[in-house]
Amino acid sequence: MKKQKTAVEWLVNELGEYFPHGISGIHLMIEQAKAMEKEQIMNAWVIGLFSEGKTTSEEYYNQTFKNK
């Protein structure tokens, strides 16, 4: 199975093309964003496992990430 990129990995790759000399100055923020994204993905999987179809993925996203 081909490994997919997360949104953060994709963004880092794209930024690298615009800044060929590197984006090392924001390395710590990138690692923090990757850790946050990993936690969000893992939490979504667990919630999906136990929700038994009570909510759609769109509803979950809106409840979890949309500003009220």
N, C-alpha and C positions, 0 to 999 in steps of 0.2 A: 504494500500500500504506500502510495506517495505521501510524504509528509506535507501537510498544509502549513502555510504561514498564518500566524495570528495577525490581527490588525496592526499591532505594535511592531512586529517584525517586518511587515510590509512597509510601514512608515519609515522605519530606520533605513531600509534598503533604498526607498525612494529619496530620502533626504541625502543619503550618501552620493547619489548621482548629481544632486544640485550643489553639494559641497564636497568636491573631490579630494580636498585636503583633510577631510575627516570632520566628525562631529563629536570628537572625544570630550569636548568641554561639557557636554550634556550627558555623558555616559552614565552618571549616577541616576539622573532622572529617567533615562531609558530603562535601566535595570529595575527601578522602582515601578515604572509603568508595566513592565513585563510581569513582575510579581503580582501586581494588582490584577492584571488581566487573567493570570493563571488562577488566582483565588476566585475571581468572578465566574470563570468557566467551571471550576470545580463545584462551587456553590450552586450554580444553575443545574448542573447534572444531578446533584443530591436532591434538590428541590423537585426536579422533574421526576426523579425516581419515586418519590413519596407523594406526589400531588394527585396521582391517579386521574389525570385528565381534567382536574378541576379548573385549570387555567390554561390559556393558550400561551405560546411563546411570546407573542406580541403583548398580551396582558402582563405576563411576568416582567418583560422588559420595561413596560410603562410604569408598573408599580415599583420596580427596583431602581430604575435609572432616570426616569423623567422627572424634571422639576415640577413641583405642584404650584 
